[in-house]
């Protein structure tokens, strides 16, 4: 079994967890603690771990872009 812990800092960490928490895989657990998103990933194969990390990072990038766009529209 391969395990990884990813810590991502964001001022809206709890909202990110709500938006990004996978609902169909017990191998990924996410929680917010203060301004940090803590993610624990587990996989039996390296390729599965790489794919899960890639998906997580892509989703974080999309969420970050959406939050930035919303903040900009609120400031206008």
C-alpha positions in Angstrom: 0.0 0.0 0.0 1.3 3.5 -0.9 0.2 6.5 1.2 0.6 10.2 0.6 -0.3 13.2 2.7 -0.8 16.5 0.9 -1.2 19.8 2.8 -2.6 22.7 0.8 -2.9 26.1 2.4 -5.9 28.3 1.4 -8.0 30.9 3.3 -11.2 29.0 2.4 -9.9 25.5 3.3 -13.2 24.3 4.7 -15.0 25.3 1.6 -12.4 23.6 -0.6 -12.9 20.4 1.4 -16.7 20.6 0.9 -16.3 21.2 -2.8 -13.5 18.7 -3.5 -14.3 15.8 -1.1 -14.6 12.7 -3.3 -17.8 10.8 -2.6 -17.0 7.5 -4.4 -13.6 6.5 -3.0 -12.6 5.7 0.5 -8.9 5.8 -0.5 -9.0 9.6 -0.4 -9.8 11.5 2.9 -9.8 15.2 3.2 -10.3 17.5 6.1 -9.8 21.2 6.8 -7.8 22.5 9.8 -7.7 26.2 10.1 -6.5 27.4 6.7 -5.1 24.1 5.6 -6.6 21.3 3.5 -5.1 17.9 4.7 -5.5 15.1 2.2 -4.5 11.5 2.8 -4.4 9.3 -0.3 -3.9 5.5 -0.3 -3.4 3.3 -3.3 -2.1 -0.2 -4.0 -0.3 0.8 -7.2 2.0 3.7 -8.0 0.1 4.6 -11.2 -3.2 4.8 -9.2 -1.5 7.2 -6.7 -0.1 9.4 -9.5 -3.6 9.6 -11.2 -5.2 10.4 -7.9 -2.7 13.2 -7.2 -3.1 14.5 -10.7 -6.9 14.6 -10.3 -6.6 16.3 -6.9 -4.2 19.0 -8.2 -6.3 19.7 -11.3 -9.4 20.1 -9.1 -7.6 22.4 -6.7 -6.5 24.6 -9.6 -10.0 24.8 -11.0 -11.4 25.6 -7.5 -8.7 28.2 -6.9 -9.5 29.9 -10.3 -13.3 29.8 -9.5 -12.7 31.4 -6.1 -10.5 34.1 -7.6 -13.0 34.8 -10.3 -15.8 35.1 -7.7 -13.8 37.4 -5.5 -13.0 39.7 -8.5 -16.7 39.9 -9.5 -17.6 40.8 -5.9 -15.1 43.6 -5.9 -16.4 45.1 -9.1 
